[in-house]
Amino acid sequence: MFTISVELLHGTFRGDPDGTANTGRLERGEWPPSPARLFAALVAADGTRQQTRVTDGSELLWLEALPAPTIHAHPRAWHQAQQPRFVVIPERANRTHQEYVARGGAQHRPGVRVAPRDPRIVYQWAKTPPAQTLESIRLRAARVGYLGTSDSPVRLRVGTEIPADSPAGVFSPDPNGEATLKVPRPGDTDLLDRIFDAWRVRGASVGRSQFPMLVHSARYRSPDSQAEADRGRVVAWLHLRGAVSGRRVSVLTSLFKDAVLSHHQRLHGEPPAVLHGHGFESAGYDLARYLALPDVGYRRSRGRIHGLALWLPPDADEVMQTKVRDAAFAVQVLKGPGVEVAVFPWEDEPRPWAAHPRRWLRPSRKWATAFPVVHERRGKVRLPEVFRWCRHAGLPEPVSFRQSRSPLVPGAVDLMPVEVNRPGRPALPYSHVKIWFAEPVAGPVVIGAGRQRGLGLCVPLDE
């Protein structure tokens, strides 16, 4: 094991997570500080090539080749947006600033200051460095004065075990996680050298934004999400090459289910009962859910489906998850009545936003149905009945709800009975609902009797 412990000496941290602080629209800062930021601080501490003083730089090549670390940090932090201010420009100007004689002024937007409940962060890697490399990293860490901006002073310690006073929260690398952090990759040291060489020639006109190949993102699962891990997880995210009408949700998810079962049979043998439901011995609440991901919730949303997701219940072990993920990623084309679309594994593309995992995983107190929820029983819907829906879906009990026959958010799909009820099955009532929870609940939120085929999928409404 190898760890780098960071202590925020002022108890706060300020850094620009994605280069948008200068726009004045940044509302949340970076937390925890990304591994790529820590790596950049270690590079700057003693430089590279002929600029090194106490090391030879080989430890940077060892560090950049490591996988994404586990981060021990408190999950709760206060994000305070700083007010813009004017600073003096050194060049003389005709139109001078009132408080600076013969000097101009420029607006400076400092971004967001983050104040965590615990000022300590621990980065943990499973690999232990050689003795000489470990000593070189210690020498660099001793020369690091701050992370992010200069008003975020820190003290770094390097060790081979987790400190006893480490924060309890753990941010774990997870392809299905809801948080995104920048991480180093092999070749970043050489790229930073190129940026430094360009800066020495062209000065302040050189910025990181001109080198997008330096940005590498990794998905992380936050401690708050891990506390809800017993609700199951999405094992596969896919996007569609060409959108599908939201009215085809039942057809599309049925095709998706058949394709997953077929590929599982071909790759790994007989599919487990949790995928198809036949011979399932439990109550039937914890079957796989085949979800269609529509564009809803925004003014220009039209309810067209741009992605797919496959959710497995909490008792699905790692082996089953891997086999099901392989089967889902093997799906390339879905073709049926009114549907003919190519399918691709989602690979951290920012668009379409409707197919992005963060659209459906982020915590929210308020949720509204994108597809109507199929009632589990006939009769008037009251709060106890909504309690029942949420309990069967593995969700906490809501504090209030609103019901409507028509959609409650822009783009939500209004289906006809023939598009909801399956042939040969008893017809059940359905409606759109909006539900409120006492505390934020992480997605995906899918409720009602049709959740195994994507009906009752809800979209988060908290901003």
C-alpha positions in Angstrom: 0.0 0.0 0.0 1.1 3.5 -0.7 -0.7 6.7 0.6 -0.4 10.5 0.3 -2.2 12.4 3.1 -3.2 16.0 2.6 -4.1 18.4 5.4 -5.9 21.6 4.4 -4.1 24.1 6.7 -6.9 26.7 6.4 -9.6 24.1 6.4 -10.7 25.2 2.9 -9.9 24.4 -0.7 -10.4 26.4 -3.9 -9.7 25.0 -7.3 -11.2 25.3 -10.8 -12.6 21.8 -11.6 -13.2 22.3 -15.3 -12.0 25.7 -16.4 -15.3 27.5 -16.0 -14.5 29.6 -12.9 -13.7 32.6 -15.0 -17.2 32.6 -16.5 -18.7 33.4 -13.1 -21.2 30.6 -13.4 -19.4 28.0 -11.4 -21.6 27.0 -8.4 -19.9 24.0 -7.0 -16.2 23.5 -6.4 -14.0 20.5 -6.8 -14.3 18.0 -4.0 -12.4 16.0 -3.2 -9.3 17.5 -4.9 -8.6 15.4 -8.0 -5.6 13.0 -8.2 -4.5 14.8 -11.3 -4.3 18.1 -9.3 -2.2 16.3 -6.7 0.1 14.9 -9.4 0.5 18.3 -10.9 1.5 19.8 -7.5 4.1 17.1 -7.1 5.5 17.8 -10.6 5.7 21.6 -9.8 7.4 20.9 -6.4 10.7 19.9 -7.9 10.2 20.3 -11.6 11.4 17.9 -14.3 14.5 17.5 -16.5 17.2 20.0 -15.7 14.9 21.9 -13.3 15.1 19.1 -10.7 17.0 19.8 -7.5 16.4 17.0 -5.0 15.1 14.2 -7.2 15.8 12.8 -10.7 12.2 12.8 -11.9 11.8 9.0 -12.4 9.3 8.9 -9.6 6.9 10.9 -11.7 6.9 8.2 -14.4 6.1 5.7 -11.7 3.3 7.8 -10.3 1.6 8.6 -13.6 1.4 4.9 -14.5 -0.7 4.1 -11.3 -4.4 3.4 -11.6 -7.0 5.8 -10.1 -6.5 5.8 -6.3 -9.1 5.3 -3.6 -9.7 8.7 -1.9 -10.6 8.9 1.8 -12.4 12.2 2.4 -15.5 13.5 4.1 -18.4 13.4 1.6 -20.1 16.6 2.9 -18.6 20.0 2.1 -19.9 23.6 2.0 -19.5 25.2 -1.5 -19.4 28.9 -1.3 -19.3 30.9 -4.6 -16.9 33.9 -4.2 -17.9 37.3 -5.3 -16.2 38.8 -8.4 -13.7 41.7 -7.7 -11.6 44.1 -9.7 -7.8 43.9 -9.8 -5.3 46.3 -11.1 -3.8 45.9 -14.6 -0.1 46.8 -14.6 -0.2 48.4 -18.1 -1.0 52.1 -18.2 -4.5 52.9 -19.7 -6.3 56.0 -20.8 -9.5 55.0 -18.9 -8.1 54.4 -15.5 -9.6 52.6 -12.5 -10.9 54.9 -9.8 -8.8 53.4 -7.1 -5.6 52.9 -9.1 -4.1 56.1 -10.6 -3.0 55.7 -14.2 -3.8 52.0 -14.1 -6.7 50.0 -15.5 -8.8 47.4 -13.7 -10.0 44.0 -14.7 -12.7 41.8 -13.2 -11.5 38.7 -11.5 -13.8 35.8 -10.7 -12.3 33.6 -8.0 -14.7 30.7 -8.4 -15.9 28.5 -5.4 -14.4 27.9 -2.0 -15.0 24.5 -0.5 -15.1 24.0 3.2 -15.2 20.3 4.2 -16.3 19.1 7.6 -12.9 17.3 7.8 -9.8 19.0 6.4 -7.9 15.8 5.7 -7.8 13.8 2.5 -5.9 10.5 2.0 -5.1 9.1 -1.5 -4.5 5.4 -1.4 -2.9 3.1 -4.0 -2.6 -0.7 -3.8 0.9 -0.8 -5.1 4.0 0.0 -3.0 6.8 1.9 -4.7 10.5 0.9 -4.5 12.4 2.4 -1.6 14.2 5.0 -3.7 11.0 6.1 -5.4 9.2 6.4 -2.1 12.0 8.6 -0.8 11.8 10.8 -3.9 8.1 11.2 -3.6 8.6 12.2 0.1 11.0 14.9 -0.9 8.6 16.3 -3.5 5.7 16.1 -1.1 7.7 18.2 1.5 8.0 21.0 -1.1 4.3 21.2 -2.0 2.8 24.4 -0.5 -0.7 24.4 -1.8 -3.3 22.6 -3.9 -5.4 24.5 -6.4 -5.0 28.2 -5.7 -2.3 29.7 -3.5 -4.9 30.5 -0.7 -5.3 26.7 -0.2 -2.1 25.8 1.8 -1.6 22.2 2.5 0.8 19.8 4.3 1.5 16.5 2.6 2.7 13.3 4.2 3.7 10.1 2.4 3.3 6.7 3.9 2.7 3.0 3.3 -0.4 2.6 5.5 -3.6 4.5 6.0 -3.3 7.0 8.9 -5.5 6.1 12.0 -7.2 9.5 11.8 -8.3 9.2 8.2 -11.8 10.4 7.2 -14.4 7.7 7.3 -15.8 8.5 3.8 -14.3 6.6 0.8 -14.5 7.7 -2.8 -13.9 4.5 -4.8 -13.1 4.1 -8.5 -16.2 2.7 -10.2 -17.2 2.8 -13.9 -20.8 3.2 -12.7 -20.1 5.9 -10.2 -21.9 9.3 -10.2 -18.8 11.5 -9.6 -16.1 12.4 -12.1 -12.5 13.3 -11.1 -9.4 14.0 -13.2 -6.6 11.4 -12.9 -3.1 11.3 -14.4 -2.2 8.9 -17.2 1.1 7.7 -18.7 2.7 10.5 -20.7 1.3 13.3 -18.6 4.8 14.3 -17.4 6.1 14.8 -21.0 2.9 16.7 -21.8 3.4 19.0 -18.9 7.0 19.6 -20.1 5.6 20.6 -23.5 3.2 23.1 -21.8 6.1 24.5 -19.8 8.2 24.9 -22.9 5.4 26.7 -24.7 4.8 29.0 -21.7 8.5 30.0 -21.7 8.1 31.1 -25.3 4.6 32.6 -25.4 4.0 33.5 -21.8 0.5 33.8 -20.2 -1.3 33.2 -23.5 -0.5 29.5 -23.0 -3.2 27.6 -20.9 -4.2 24.1 -20.1 -7.3 24.5 -22.1 -5.1 24.4 -25.2 -4.0 20.8 -24.3 -7.2 18.8 -24.1 -5.2 15.5 -24.2 -4.1 16.3 -20.6 -7.6 15.8 -19.3 -8.4 12.2 -18.3 -11.5 11.5 -16.3 -12.3 8.6 -14.0 -15.7 7.7 -12.5 -15.9 7.5 -8.7 -18.7 6.3 -6.4 -19.1 8.6 -3.4 -19.6 7.4 0.2 -23.3 8.6 0.0 -23.9 6.3 -3.0 -22.1 3.4 -1.3 -24.4 3.7 1.6 -27.3 3.0 -0.8 -25.5 0.2 -2.6 -27.9 -2.4 -1.3 -30.5 -0.9 -3.7 -28.8 -2.6 -6.6 -26.9 -1.0 -9.4 -26.8 -0.4 -13.1 -24.3 -2.7 -14.7 -24.5 -1.4 -18.3 -25.1 2.0 -19.9 -25.6 2.1 -23.7 -26.5 4.9 -26.1 -28.4 4.7 -29.3 -27.2 5.9 -32.7 -30.4 7.7 -33.6 -33.2 8.5 -31.2 -36.4 6.4 -30.8 -39.9 7.8 -30.1 -40.8 7.6 -26.4 -44.0 5.9 -27.4 -42.0 2.8 -28.3 -40.6 2.4 -24.8 -42.3 -1.0 -24.3 -41.2 -2.4 -27.6 -37.7 -1.1 -27.2 -37.2 -2.5 -23.7 -38.7 -5.9 -24.8 -36.2 -6.0 -27.7 -33.4 -5.1 -25.3 -34.4 -7.8 -22.9 -34.6 -10.5 -25.7 -31.2 -9.4 -27.0 -29.5 -9.6 -23.6 -31.0 -13.1 -23.0 -29.8 -14.3 -26.4 -26.3 -13.0 -26.0 -26.0 -14.3 -22.4 -27.1 -17.8 -23.7 -24.4 -17.5 -26.4 -21.6 -16.2 -24.2 -22.2 -17.7 -20.8 -24.9 -20.3 -21.0 -28.4 -20.3 -19.4 -29.4 -16.8 -18.2 -30.1 -16.5 -14.5 -33.8 -16.2 -13.4 -33.3 -12.6 -12.4 -33.0 -11.6 -16.0 -36.2 -13.2 -17.3 -38.3 -13.9 -14.2 -39.2 -17.5 -15.0 -38.8 -19.8 -12.0 -37.9 -16.8 -9.7 -38.4 -18.0 -6.2 -38.6 -14.6 -4.4 -41.5 -12.3 -4.3 -40.6 -10.9 -7.7 -39.7 -7.4 -6.7 -36.0 -7.8 -7.4 -35.9 -8.7 -11.1 -33.6 -7.0 -13.6 -34.9 -3.7 -15.0 -34.5 -2.9 -18.7 -34.6 0.9 -18.8 -35.0 3.3 -21.8 -33.5 6.8 -21.2 -35.5 9.6 -22.7 -34.9 13.3 -23.1 -37.2 14.9 -20.5 -37.2 17.7 -17.9 -36.1 20.6 -20.1 -38.0 23.2 -22.0 -37.1 21.8 -25.4 -37.3 18.1 -24.4 -39.4 15.9 -26.7 -39.3 12.6 -24.9 -37.2 10.8 -27.5 -35.1 7.8 -26.2 -31.4 8.2 -26.5 -30.0 5.4 -24.3 -30.5 2.2 -22.5 -29.5 0.9 -19.1 -29.6 -2.5 -17.4 -30.2 -2.6 -13.6 -29.5 -5.6 -11.4 -30.8 -6.2 -7.8 -28.5 -6.1 -4.8 -28.1 -9.9 -4.5 -26.5 -10.1 -7.9 -22.8 -11.0 -7.2 -19.8 -9.7 -9.1 -19.7 -12.8 -11.4 -23.3 -12.4 -12.4 -22.8 -8.7 -13.0 -19.8 -9.3 -15.2 -21.7 -11.9 -17.3 -24.7 -9.7 -17.7 -22.6 -6.7 -18.6 -20.9 -8.7 -21.3 -24.2 -9.7 -22.7 -25.5 -6.1 -22.7 -22.4 -4.7 -24.4 -22.7 -7.4 -27.1 -26.0 -5.9 -28.3 -25.3 -4.0 -31.5 -28.7 -3.6 -33.2 -32.3 -3.6 -32.0 -34.9 -4.2 -34.7 -38.7 -4.6 -34.2 -42.1 -3.0 -34.8 -41.3 0.7 -35.3 -37.8 0.3 -34.0 -34.5 -0.1 -35.9 -31.5 1.4 -34.1 -27.8 0.8 -33.5 -26.6 0.3 -29.9 -23.2 1.2 -28.5 -21.6 1.0 -25.0 -21.5 4.4 -23.4 -18.0 5.7 -23.1 -18.1 8.9 -21.0 -19.5 11.0 -23.9 -20.9 14.3 -22.7 -23.8 14.0 -25.2 -26.6 13.1 -25.5 -27.2 14.2 -21.9 -30.3 11.9 -21.8 -28.0 8.8 -22.0 -25.4 10.1 -19.5 -25.4 8.2 -16.2 -25.2 11.4 -14.1 -28.6 12.4 -15.6 -30.3 9.5 -13.8 -28.0 8.7 -10.8 -27.6 12.1 -9.1 -29.4 12.4 -5.7 -32.5 14.5 -5.5 -35.4 15.0 -3.1 -38.0 15.5 -5.9 -38.6 13.0 -8.7 -41.2 13.0 -11.5 -42.1 10.2 -13.9 -40.7 10.3 -17.5 -42.8 7.3 -18.4 -46.1 6.7 -16.6 -46.1 4.4 -13.6 -48.2 1.3 -13.8 -50.3 0.9 -10.6 -49.7 -2.2 -8.6 -53.4 -2.5 -7.6 -56.7 -1.0 -8.7 -58.3 1.7 -6.8 -57.7 5.3 -5.8 -54.0 6.2 -5.3 -53.3 7.6 -1.9 -50.0 8.2 -0.1 -49.9 4.7 1.5 -50.2 3.2 -2.0 -47.2 5.3 -3.1 -45.4 4.0 0.0 -46.0 0.5 -1.3 -44.6 1.3 -4.7 -41.4 2.8 -3.3 -41.0 0.0 -0.8 -41.2 -2.6 -3.5 -38.7 -0.7 -5.6 -36.2 -0.5 -2.7 -36.7 3.2 -2.0 -37.5 5.1 1.2 -41.0 6.2 1.8 -41.9 9.6 0.3 -43.3 12.5 2.3 -45.8 13.6 -0.4 -46.8 13.1 -4.0 -48.8 14.5 -6.8 -50.7 12.4 -9.4 -51.9 13.4 -12.9 -53.2 11.5 -15.9 -51.0 13.8 -18.2 -47.2 14.3 -17.9 -45.9 16.6 -15.2 -42.6 17.6 -16.7 -41.6 18.7 -20.3 -40.9 15.8 -22.6 -42.5 13.2 -20.3 -44.3 10.6 -22.5 -48.1 10.2 -22.5 -48.8 6.6 -23.5 -52.1 5.0 -24.7 -53.3 1.8 -22.9 -52.2 -0.4 -25.7 -48.7 1.0 -25.3 -48.6 0.2 -21.6 -50.5 -3.1 -21.0 -49.1 -6.3 -22.4 -51.3 -8.7 -24.6 -52.8 -11.5 -22.6 -52.2 -9.7 -19.2 -54.8 -8.0 -17.0 -55.0 -4.3 -17.8 -53.8 -2.0 -14.9 -54.4 1.7 -14.5 -51.4 4.0 -14.9 -50.6 7.7 -14.4 -47.8 10.2 -14.0 -46.7 11.1 -10.5 -44.3 13.5 -8.8 -42.9 12.4 -5.4 -41.0 14.1 -2.7 -38.6 12.4 -0.2 -37.4 13.8 3.1 -33.7 13.3 2.1 -32.0 13.2 -1.3 -32.3 9.8 -2.9 -29.8 8.6 -5.5 -31.1 7.2 -8.8 -32.1 5.4 -10.8 -35.7 5.7 -9.4 -38.1 3.3 -11.1 -41.5 2.5 -9.4 -44.7 0.6 -10.2 -45.6 -2.7 -11.6 -43.9 -2.0 -15.0 -40.5 -1.1 -13.7 -38.9 -4.3 -15.1 -39.7 -3.0 -18.6 -38.8 0.6 -18.0 -42.2 2.1 -17.1 -42.3 4.3 -14.0 -38.8 5.7 -14.7 -38.4 9.0 -12.8 -36.2 12.0 -13.6 -34.5 14.1 -10.8 -35.9 17.6 -10.5 -33.7 19.2 -7.8 -31.1 21.6 -9.2 
